[in-house]
Amino acid sequence: MTVRPLIGVSTYLESGVRWGVWELPAALLPAGYPRLVQQAGGLACMLPPDAPERAAAAVARIDGLVIAGGPDVDPARYGAARSPRTGPPAPERDAWELALIGAALATGTPLLGICRGMQLLNVALGGTLVQHLDGHAEAVGVFGGHPVNPVPDTRYAALAPEKTTVPTYHHQAVDRLGEGLLPSAHAADGTVEAIELPWDGGWALGVQWHPEAGEDTRVMRALVAAASR
């Protein structure tokens, strides 16, 4: 029997969520994330925010890590003043996910960052973010789509060599690249749409779009394949 790799996915903490007669604090994850992991051949587990010093122990028990989309990264994390268009901070989630990323990079655990997750990977390695850009979200609460162009000879281009229309909903993006990271896809306006470590730097990839909202499983399948080795 084939053993499916265990893929941990970071989650939200929300102060009040209602189901049935209850309204309670909850750790949440949009169902598209675990479904995509499952479709790609992995087993999904949720990693709710915890004490950052426990991140290494959590990463040691999984085969691959996904940092999910979500709220804006606190600009203080990359030494910038807060723009009026930047959303409220999520300090517990920032601290936990940065610790998860650090543990994954330190151990060589395959890592995929999605939207916020890509941006946080960039920040973790000393990069900065554009706090607002127009044209990458079509309507509030609705995923749009636009094409991205792979950069030749990158990991992303190896798994998706053609121009691809991807599900998108974001207003922030990579500005200065973090140490050691390479751009591996761009939008038509030049926005960096994917980043990665070089081939000899471990398996780490970030995508600006939301593969969990689409039908293309190649990015997640690549993570699951790396986590299976």
Backbone as CSV, one residue per row, in Angstrom:
resi,resn,N_x,N_y,N_z,CA_x,CA_y,CA_z,C_x,C_y,C_z
1,MET,0.841,-1.195,0.000,0.000,0.000,0.000,0.874,1.242,0.000
2,THR,0.561,2.198,-0.874,1.307,3.442,-0.942,1.014,4.298,0.283
3,VAL,2.075,4.781,0.909,1.926,5.667,2.064,1.824,7.105,1.563
4,ARG,0.726,7.760,1.882,0.545,9.146,1.467,1.289,10.073,2.423
5,PRO,2.037,11.055,1.920,2.749,11.967,2.814,1.778,12.865,3.577
6,LEU,2.161,13.215,4.790,1.353,14.072,5.646,1.726,15.523,5.394
7,ILE,0.762,16.311,4.944,0.983,17.710,4.588,0.272,18.596,5.608
8,GLY,1.021,19.364,6.355,0.445,20.296,7.316,0.090,21.610,6.642
9,VAL,-1.071,22.142,6.971,-1.550,23.392,6.393,-1.856,24.365,7.534
10,SER,-1.282,25.560,7.481,-1.546,26.550,8.530,-2.989,27.041,8.443
11,THR,-3.530,27.497,9.582,-4.946,27.845,9.648,-5.152,29.210,10.293
12,TYR,-6.395,29.653,10.248,-6.842,30.896,10.873,-7.314,30.617,12.300
13,LEU,-7.182,31.591,13.168,-7.916,31.618,14.428,-8.931,32.746,14.342
14,GLU,-10.196,32.422,14.506,-11.261,33.422,14.477,-11.921,33.497,15.852
15,SER,-12.239,34.719,16.282,-12.733,34.913,17.650,-14.163,34.419,17.852
16,GLY,-14.971,34.416,16.802,-16.344,33.967,16.953,-16.899,33.402,15.662
17,VAL,-17.218,32.117,15.644,-17.760,31.443,14.467,-19.035,30.721,14.893
18,ARG,-20.086,30.834,14.084,-21.379,30.257,14.445,-21.641,28.986,13.647
19,TRP,-22.037,27.926,14.353,-22.607,26.738,13.721,-23.633,26.158,14.679
20,GLY,-24.783,25.820,14.125,-25.874,25.366,14.961,-26.245,26.441,15.978
21,VAL,-26.331,26.054,17.246,-26.678,27.005,18.302,-25.442,27.651,18.917
22,TRP,-24.258,27.312,18.404,-23.022,27.737,19.032,-22.368,28.902,18.303
23,GLU,-21.739,29.790,19.065,-20.807,30.783,18.535,-19.587,30.771,19.440
24,LEU,-18.467,30.270,18.898,-17.277,30.029,19.698,-16.027,30.392,18.898
25,PRO,-14.903,30.634,19.593,-13.635,30.760,18.863,-13.356,29.470,18.092
26,ALA,-12.707,29.618,16.936,-12.481,28.433,16.103,-11.192,28.566,15.305
27,ALA,-10.570,27.431,15.057,-9.465,27.333,14.105,-10.064,26.887,12.784
28,LEU,-9.875,27.707,11.733,-10.567,27.490,10.467,-9.592,27.370,9.307
29,LEU,-10.026,26.641,8.292,-9.281,26.524,7.046,-10.280,26.327,5.918
30,PRO,-10.285,27.182,4.886,-11.176,26.929,3.750,-10.969,25.517,3.202
31,ALA,-12.059,24.839,2.899,-11.998,23.426,2.528,-11.199,23.182,1.254
32,GLY,-11.017,24.215,0.426,-10.239,24.030,-0.796,-8.818,23.569,-0.543
33,TYR,-8.241,23.966,0.585,-6.853,23.577,0.873,-6.722,22.076,1.138
34,PRO,-7.438,21.512,2.122,-7.290,20.063,2.305,-7.766,19.260,1.101
35,ARG,-8.783,19.739,0.390,-9.227,19.022,-0.804,-8.130,18.976,-1.850
36,LEU,-7.405,20.086,-2.012,-6.327,20.103,-2.997,-5.205,19.161,-2.583
37,VAL,-4.858,19.150,-1.299,-3.852,18.205,-0.811,-4.294,16.776,-1.102
38,GLN,-5.548,16.466,-0.830,-6.058,15.115,-1.048,-6.067,14.749,-2.525
39,GLN,-6.501,15.676,-3.377,-6.503,15.424,-4.813,-5.095,15.193,-5.353
40,ALA,-4.112,15.821,-4.691,-2.729,15.696,-5.137,-2.034,14.467,-4.571
41,GLY,-2.753,13.682,-3.752,-2.190,12.433,-3.256,-1.634,12.486,-1.849
42,GLY,-1.892,13.582,-1.116,-1.396,13.693,0.243,-2.494,13.553,1.276
43,LEU,-2.086,13.435,2.540,-2.987,13.506,3.689,-2.836,14.888,4.306
44,ALA,-3.955,15.574,4.554,-3.921,16.946,5.061,-4.146,16.965,6.567
45,CYS,-3.385,17.815,7.257,-3.644,18.074,8.671,-3.547,19.572,8.909
46,MET,-4.335,20.057,9.862,-4.389,21.488,10.161,-3.375,21.842,11.235
47,LEU,-2.719,22.997,11.068,-1.740,23.503,12.023,-2.205,24.863,12.538
48,PRO,-3.081,24.893,13.552,-3.547,26.180,14.069,-2.425,26.920,14.778
49,PRO,-2.504,28.251,14.870,-1.472,29.013,15.555,-1.173,28.466,16.938
50,ASP,0.116,28.408,17.259,0.598,27.874,18.522,1.808,28.707,18.917
51,ALA,2.431,28.365,20.020,3.640,29.066,20.441,4.735,28.850,19.399
52,PRO,5.402,29.908,18.948,6.417,29.748,17.900,7.498,28.732,18.245
53,GLU,7.828,28.607,19.523,8.883,27.657,19.891,8.465,26.208,19.673
54,ARG,7.181,25.960,19.388,6.721,24.602,19.108,6.707,24.280,17.616
55,ALA,7.085,25.242,16.792,7.006,25.035,15.340,7.941,23.930,14.874
56,ALA,9.144,23.880,15.414,10.094,22.851,14.972,9.557,21.458,15.262
57,ALA,8.923,21.278,16.411,8.354,19.965,16.743,7.212,19.620,15.804
58,ALA,6.404,20.612,15.435,5.306,20.358,14.503,5.839,19.963,13.131
59,VAL,6.823,20.700,12.642,7.380,20.415,11.310,8.063,19.054,11.289
60,ALA,8.650,18.653,12.412,9.325,17.352,12.473,8.357,16.189,12.265
61,ARG,7.063,16.409,12.467,6.079,15.329,12.375,5.340,15.292,11.039
62,ILE,5.635,16.224,10.143,4.966,16.246,8.844,5.993,16.033,7.737
63,ASP,5.486,15.737,6.547,6.358,15.502,5.398,6.446,16.715,4.481
64,GLY,5.457,17.582,4.554,5.435,18.792,3.738,4.598,19.845,4.427
65,LEU,4.811,21.111,4.068,4.154,22.223,4.746,3.544,23.170,3.724
66,VAL,2.299,23.583,3.981,1.640,24.620,3.192,1.322,25.785,4.118
67,ILE,1.769,26.979,3.745,1.363,28.197,4.443,0.244,28.809,3.617
68,ALA,-0.946,28.851,4.209,-2.148,29.213,3.473,-2.288,30.725,3.316
69,GLY,-3.226,31.118,2.451,-3.562,32.521,2.283,-4.273,33.068,3.506
70,GLY,-4.447,34.392,3.536,-5.103,35.001,4.685,-4.816,36.481,4.781
71,PRO,-4.785,37.028,6.005,-4.658,38.475,6.190,-3.282,38.996,5.796
72,ASP,-3.204,40.314,5.658,-1.945,40.955,5.296,-0.879,40.713,6.362
73,VAL,0.357,40.548,5.912,1.495,40.453,6.825,1.722,41.823,7.459
74,ASP,1.998,41.840,8.761,2.265,43.093,9.455,3.492,43.762,8.839
75,PRO,3.372,45.011,8.339,4.525,45.679,7.719,5.719,45.825,8.655
76,ALA,5.489,45.819,9.966,6.606,45.890,10.904,7.545,44.706,10.727
77,ARG,7.031,43.600,10.205,7.858,42.413,9.993,8.918,42.639,8.927
78,TYR,8.683,43.610,8.032,9.701,43.911,7.023,10.146,45.368,7.078
79,GLY,9.968,45.986,8.240,10.535,47.306,8.492,9.868,48.445,7.772
80,ALA,8.563,48.325,7.501,7.846,49.368,6.771,6.757,49.969,7.643
81,ALA,6.433,51.228,7.356,5.288,51.862,7.997,4.009,51.290,7.398
82,ARG,2.956,51.247,8.195,1.695,50.684,7.737,0.995,51.628,6.770
83,SER,0.612,51.116,5.592,-0.188,51.871,4.637,-1.641,51.894,5.101
84,PRO,-2.377,52.966,4.807,-3.801,52.989,5.157,-4.597,51.863,4.493
85,ARG,-4.077,51.270,3.421,-4.802,50.224,2.703,-4.397,48.811,3.149
86,THR,-3.508,48.737,4.134,-3.110,47.438,4.677,-4.087,47.026,5.769
87,GLY,-4.462,45.758,5.760,-5.438,45.260,6.716,-4.884,45.166,8.123
88,PRO,-5.744,44.880,9.099,-5.312,44.801,10.487,-4.317,43.655,10.688
89,PRO,-3.406,43.809,11.656,-2.389,42.784,11.864,-2.962,41.515,12.479
90,ALA,-2.262,40.409,12.255,-2.585,39.116,12.864,-1.299,38.600,13.516
91,PRO,-0.898,39.192,14.647,0.438,38.919,15.202,0.672,37.465,15.565
92,GLU,-0.332,36.786,16.133,-0.127,35.379,16.495,0.124,34.529,15.262
93,ARG,-0.649,34.806,14.212,-0.479,34.010,12.995,0.851,34.329,12.321
94,ASP,1.235,35.610,12.267,2.535,35.963,11.694,3.659,35.222,12.412
95,ALA,3.650,35.274,13.740,4.732,34.666,14.513,4.783,33.153,14.300
96,TRP,3.619,32.498,14.332,3.555,31.046,14.168,4.009,30.624,12.774
97,GLU,3.505,31.282,11.751,3.844,30.872,10.394,5.291,31.197,10.046
98,LEU,5.823,32.299,10.538,7.244,32.572,10.330,8.104,31.498,10.990
99,ALA,7.683,31.046,12.175,8.420,29.978,12.843,8.311,28.669,12.068
100,LEU,7.124,28.361,11.525,6.971,27.163,10.697,7.877,27.232,9.471
101,ILE,7.890,28.388,8.807,8.739,28.542,7.621,10.203,28.358,7.997
102,GLY,10.630,28.982,9.088,12.017,28.835,9.516,12.380,27.396,9.795
103,ALA,11.476,26.653,10.441,11.735,25.242,10.745,11.794,24.410,9.472
104,ALA,10.893,24.688,8.523,10.899,23.935,7.267,12.173,24.196,6.473
105,LEU,12.598,25.450,6.414,13.825,25.767,5.683,15.036,25.144,6.364
106,ALA,15.042,25.129,7.679,16.179,24.582,8.414,16.312,23.077,8.238
107,THR,15.189,22.392,8.080,15.203,20.924,7.995,15.076,20.403,6.572
108,GLY,14.848,21.295,5.607,14.646,20.852,4.233,13.285,20.252,3.981
109,THR,12.315,20.535,4.859,10.951,20.044,4.651,10.322,20.796,3.484
110,PRO,9.798,20.110,2.473,9.201,20.804,1.326,8.120,21.782,1.771
111,LEU,8.134,22.957,1.158,7.317,24.081,1.602,6.637,24.737,0.412
112,LEU,5.332,24.947,0.519,4.565,25.692,-0.481,3.850,26.841,0.211
113,GLY,4.103,28.066,-0.236,3.390,29.235,0.267,2.358,29.678,-0.746
114,ILE,1.130,29.911,-0.294,0.033,30.325,-1.168,-0.408,31.727,-0.783
115,CYS,-0.362,32.655,-1.725,-0.763,34.052,-1.551,-0.039,34.665,-0.346
116,ARG,-0.714,34.882,0.767,-0.035,35.363,1.967,1.172,34.488,2.297
117,GLY,1.044,33.181,2.088,2.139,32.273,2.383,3.372,32.566,1.551
118,MET,3.198,32.909,0.277,4.326,33.312,-0.563,4.932,34.601,-0.037
119,GLN,4.067,35.560,0.313,4.562,36.838,0.807,5.329,36.662,2.113
120,LEU,4.836,35.781,2.984,5.500,35.550,4.253,6.831,34.828,4.061
121,LEU,6.905,33.914,3.097,8.186,33.284,2.764,9.195,34.346,2.351
122,ASN,8.769,35.290,1.544,9.664,36.366,1.118,10.130,37.193,2.317
123,VAL,9.210,37.536,3.206,9.555,38.317,4.396,10.485,37.526,5.314
124,ALA,10.234,36.228,5.453,11.068,35.401,6.321,12.532,35.423,5.897
125,LEU,12.770,35.622,4.607,14.138,35.639,4.085,14.636,37.056,3.831
126,GLY,13.998,38.035,4.481,14.505,39.402,4.449,13.946,40.270,3.348
127,GLY,12.934,39.797,2.619,12.349,40.594,1.554,11.280,41.545,2.058
128,THR,10.759,42.360,1.144,9.724,43.335,1.471,8.528,43.138,0.551
129,LEU,7.435,43.841,0.884,6.200,43.705,0.126,5.704,45.048,-0.365
130,VAL,5.011,45.029,-1.504,4.179,46.137,-1.962,2.873,46.033,-1.186
131,GLN,2.499,47.103,-0.477,1.332,46.999,0.411,-0.003,47.147,-0.314
132,HIS,-0.008,47.644,-1.530,-1.242,47.639,-2.313,-0.917,47.742,-3.791
133,LEU,-1.601,46.952,-4.594,-1.559,47.092,-6.046,-2.963,46.852,-6.572
134,ASP,-3.279,47.507,-7.662,-4.600,47.383,-8.267,-4.583,46.336,-9.381
135,GLY,-5.779,45.843,-9.706,-5.937,44.990,-10.874,-5.794,43.506,-10.633
136,HIS,-5.621,43.081,-9.365,-5.448,41.653,-9.092,-6.586,41.074,-8.270
137,ALA,-7.650,41.848,-8.093,-8.876,41.366,-7.461,-10.040,42.011,-8.203
138,GLU,-10.907,41.187,-8.779,-11.958,41.720,-9.652,-13.158,42.254,-8.884
139,ALA,-13.523,41.592,-7.797,-14.666,42.011,-6.992,-14.467,41.497,-5.584
140,VAL,-15.021,42.181,-4.615,-14.849,41.793,-3.215,-15.425,40.393,-2.982
141,GLY,-14.598,39.517,-2.441,-15.047,38.175,-2.099,-15.220,37.234,-3.278
142,VAL,-14.682,37.599,-4.446,-14.839,36.766,-5.641,-13.466,36.549,-6.270
143,PHE,-13.091,35.290,-6.507,-11.832,35.013,-7.190,-11.959,35.399,-8.658
144,GLY,-10.964,36.125,-9.136,-10.860,36.426,-10.556,-9.842,35.494,-11.197
145,GLY,-9.268,35.943,-12.295,-8.247,35.142,-12.956,-7.430,35.985,-13.908
146,HIS,-6.153,35.682,-14.003,-5.310,36.295,-15.021,-4.150,35.357,-15.350
147,PRO,-3.533,35.529,-16.501,-2.449,34.626,-16.885,-1.145,34.968,-16.172
148,VAL,-0.349,33.936,-15.901,1.010,34.122,-15.402,1.971,33.434,-16.361
149,ASN,3.141,34.024,-16.498,4.167,33.525,-17.407,5.316,32.938,-16.602
150,PRO,5.652,31.661,-16.794,6.759,31.064,-16.054,8.106,31.612,-16.514
151,VAL,9.050,31.647,-15.602,10.430,32.014,-15.929,11.162,30.739,-16.319
152,PRO,11.763,30.693,-17.516,12.423,29.452,-17.956,13.486,28.972,-16.964
153,ASP,13.648,27.660,-16.932,14.690,26.996,-16.133,14.461,27.117,-14.628
154,THR,13.231,27.377,-14.226,12.899,27.372,-12.803,12.096,26.127,-12.461
155,ARG,11.967,25.876,-11.162,11.163,24.743,-10.706,9.716,24.895,-11.152
156,TYR,9.184,26.114,-11.038,7.800,26.309,-11.448,7.634,26.051,-12.940
157,ALA,8.560,26.533,-13.766,8.456,26.316,-15.206,8.536,24.836,-15.552
158,ALA,9.258,24.060,-14.755,9.366,22.626,-15.016,8.032,21.916,-14.816
159,LEU,7.196,22.431,-13.901,5.915,21.755,-13.671,4.759,22.422,-14.415
160,ALA,4.920,23.682,-14.840,3.889,24.388,-15.618,4.595,25.251,-16.656
161,PRO,5.042,24.669,-17.764,5.895,25.395,-18.707,5.179,26.422,-19.570
162,GLU,3.851,26.361,-19.620,3.109,27.256,-20.503,2.509,28.421,-19.718
163,LYS,2.098,29.466,-20.442,1.317,30.533,-19.809,0.016,29.927,-19.291
164,THR,-0.329,30.249,-18.037,-1.478,29.623,-17.389,-2.346,30.679,-16.737
165,THR,-3.658,30.591,-16.927,-4.584,31.468,-16.211,-4.867,30.864,-14.845
166,VAL,-4.672,31.678,-13.810,-4.751,31.185,-12.435,-5.817,31.945,-11.656
167,PRO,-6.404,31.318,-10.604,-7.374,32.008,-9.751,-6.642,33.013,-8.866
168,THR,-7.094,34.246,-8.849,-6.361,35.283,-8.126,-7.289,36.163,-7.314
169,TYR,-6.771,36.587,-6.144,-7.478,37.550,-5.304,-6.456,38.075,-4.297
170,HIS,-5.797,39.174,-4.638,-4.815,39.735,-3.724,-4.623,41.212,-4.019
171,HIS,-4.106,41.914,-3.026,-3.801,43.329,-3.227,-2.387,43.675,-2.774
172,GLN,-1.628,42.670,-2.317,-0.236,42.883,-1.969,0.623,41.950,-2.798
173,ALA,1.939,42.239,-2.846,2.828,41.455,-3.692,4.263,41.604,-3.210
174,VAL,5.131,40.759,-3.751,6.559,40.844,-3.457,7.127,42.131,-4.042
175,ASP,7.948,42.803,-3.244,8.692,43.970,-3.717,10.158,43.551,-3.849
176,ARG,10.971,43.752,-2.818,12.348,43.270,-2.861,12.375,41.802,-2.481
177,LEU,13.043,40.997,-3.298,13.117,39.562,-3.040,13.958,39.263,-1.808
178,GLY,13.530,38.241,-1.048,14.304,37.776,0.084,15.574,37.075,-0.374
179,GLU,16.494,36.919,0.563,17.806,36.352,0.260,17.683,34.939,-0.315
180,GLY,18.308,34.744,-1.459,18.351,33.431,-2.085,17.158,33.077,-2.934
181,LEU,16.085,33.882,-2.897,14.884,33.564,-3.662,15.000,34.026,-5.111
182,LEU,14.356,33.275,-5.989,14.313,33.603,-7.411,12.865,33.815,-7.824
183,PRO,12.607,34.794,-8.713,11.263,34.890,-9.286,11.066,33.783,-10.311
184,SER,9.909,33.121,-10.290,9.717,32.026,-11.246,8.444,32.148,-12.071
185,ALA,7.670,33.231,-11.876,6.537,33.545,-12.748,6.181,35.005,-12.552
186,HIS,5.644,35.609,-13.607,5.224,37.012,-13.560,3.840,37.161,-14.193
187,ALA,3.096,38.157,-13.708,1.879,38.593,-14.384,2.255,39.510,-15.540
188,ALA,1.264,39.847,-16.362,1.519,40.702,-17.521,2.038,42.075,-17.114
189,ASP,1.652,42.559,-15.923,2.116,43.876,-15.483,3.456,43.816,-14.774
190,GLY,4.098,42.649,-14.751,5.409,42.499,-14.132,5.381,42.048,-12.688
191,THR,4.192,41.976,-12.077,4.101,41.514,-10.692,4.700,40.107,-10.566
192,VAL,5.530,39.917,-9.546,6.085,38.592,-9.287,4.959,37.683,-8.799
193,GLU,4.713,36.602,-9.518,3.606,35.695,-9.211,4.056,34.382,-8.595
194,ALA,5.349,34.087,-8.665,5.873,32.891,-8.002,7.326,33.143,-7.637
195,ILE,7.733,32.578,-6.510,9.122,32.654,-6.067,9.543,31.266,-5.620
196,GLU,10.848,31.034,-5.613,11.336,29.722,-5.207,12.794,29.810,-4.810
197,LEU,13.240,28.798,-4.062,14.659,28.611,-3.846,15.261,27.946,-5.079
198,PRO,16.526,28.183,-5.363,17.142,27.516,-6.522,17.150,26.009,-6.355
199,TRP,17.416,25.307,-7.443,17.310,23.849,-7.468,18.128,23.201,-6.355
200,ASP,19.282,23.773,-6.012,20.147,23.167,-4.996,19.898,23.744,-3.604
201,GLY,18.809,24.503,-3.433,18.554,25.166,-2.157,17.432,24.569,-1.347
202,GLY,16.989,23.372,-1.694,15.842,22.787,-0.997,14.555,23.086,-1.747
203,TRP,13.468,22.365,-1.413,12.200,22.508,-2.136,11.331,23.534,-1.425
204,ALA,11.325,24.748,-1.955,10.470,25.813,-1.415,9.945,26.630,-2.581
205,LEU,8.629,26.749,-2.656,7.967,27.453,-3.748,6.834,28.292,-3.169
206,GLY,6.670,29.503,-3.670,5.532,30.334,-3.292,4.797,30.797,-4.527
207,VAL,3.468,30.778,-4.488,2.659,31.268,-5.601,1.705,32.334,-5.075
208,GLN,1.545,33.374,-5.865,0.722,34.516,-5.462,-0.769,34.209,-5.581
209,TRP,-1.106,33.244,-6.402,-2.509,32.942,-6.672,-3.027,31.851,-5.725
210,HIS,-4.252,31.391,-6.010,-4.943,30.452,-5.122,-5.246,29.145,-5.852
211,PRO,-4.300,28.203,-5.907,-4.577,26.937,-6.598,-5.724,26.155,-5.970
212,GLU,-6.003,26.385,-4.683,-7.107,25.669,-4.027,-8.465,26.103,-4.540
213,ALA,-8.510,27.227,-5.311,-9.766,27.718,-5.869,-9.925,27.335,-7.337
214,GLY,-9.014,26.525,-7.867,-9.073,26.154,-9.274,-9.002,24.651,-9.466
215,GLU,-8.749,24.245,-10.706,-8.728,22.833,-11.071,-7.320,22.305,-11.320
216,ASP,-6.337,23.182,-11.389,-4.968,22.776,-11.711,-4.270,22.305,-10.431
217,THR,-3.930,21.041,-10.355,-3.320,20.472,-9.148,-1.796,20.372,-9.236
218,ARG,-1.186,20.892,-10.310,0.240,20.617,-10.529,1.143,21.155,-9.426
219,VAL,0.852,22.342,-8.923,1.695,22.913,-7.872,1.645,22.035,-6.625
220,MET,0.444,21.644,-6.208,0.332,20.808,-5.022,0.881,19.412,-5.272
221,ARG,0.681,18.887,-6.470,1.236,17.564,-6.764,2.767,17.587,-6.669
222,ALA,3.365,18.710,-7.080,4.820,18.822,-6.982,5.264,18.822,-5.520
223,LEU,4.529,19.519,-4.661,4.847,19.509,-3.236,4.711,18.097,-2.672
224,VAL,3.608,17.431,-2.987,3.377,16.070,-2.462,4.460,15.117,-2.949
225,ALA,4.863,15.265,-4.205,5.937,14.404,-4.729,7.236,14.656,-3.974
226,ALA,7.552,15.928,-3.707,8.762,16.248,-2.962,8.677,15.714,-1.544
227,ALA,7.486,15.763,-0.937,7.301,15.286,0.426,7.335,13.764,0.513
228,SER,7.218,13.080,-0.615,7.198,11.620,-0.633,8.598,11.020,-0.697
229,ARG,9.588,11.880,-0.950,10.949,11.347,-1.144,11.631,11.075,0.181
